[in-house]
Amino acid sequence: MNVERYLVVSAKKSYGSYTCNGVRVVTNKPALSRGEKMIKLRMELPDALFAEPELVATITIPEDKVNRPVIDAETLDNVKEVLENQTGLSISIALVEAKSSDRTKVKK
């Protein structure tokens, strides 16, 4: 993309040297006031400068790095006790191993 604009610099002389009062960019050739200078500005900008990046992430967890949760009898007893105290019901809890085919299913 080629862009052509005009840079207008405003300066004021103070004690023998100039100080910048301001800078502006305009599209069309400007009419200049006293103390202003124009600089024609040409920019060649690649389209890639404006392209939004596409971010992609892939996360892979190897099977041998998966730690299966360990639920012991004490944990089951604690869960049972809390549920019975909260609900007033008599509850039976059993630990059931998942089938290997159940562990490989992924819900999307």
C-alpha positions, 0 to 999 in steps of 0.5 A: 500500500502506498500512502501519500500525505503532507506533514506540516510542522509549525515553528516559532522563533524564540531568542534566535532559535526555532522551537516546534509549536506542533506537527500535523498530518493532512491528506491534501496539500495544505495552505500554510500559515506563517511559521509553517513548513510542509514536508511531502510524506510518502510511505510504502507499507506492506499489506503484512503490516496490517494482517492480523496474526492467526494464533494456533496452539496445540497441546498434547499430553502423553498418556504416560504423563497422566496421573490417575486420581487415587481415591482411598477408603478414607476419602470415600468414608469422608464423602459418604459422611458429609453427604449423609449429614447434609441430606439425612439419607443413608448413602452407599458409595462404591469406587468403580474402575472405568473401562479402558474404552471409556477413558479414551472417549473425548466429548466435543 
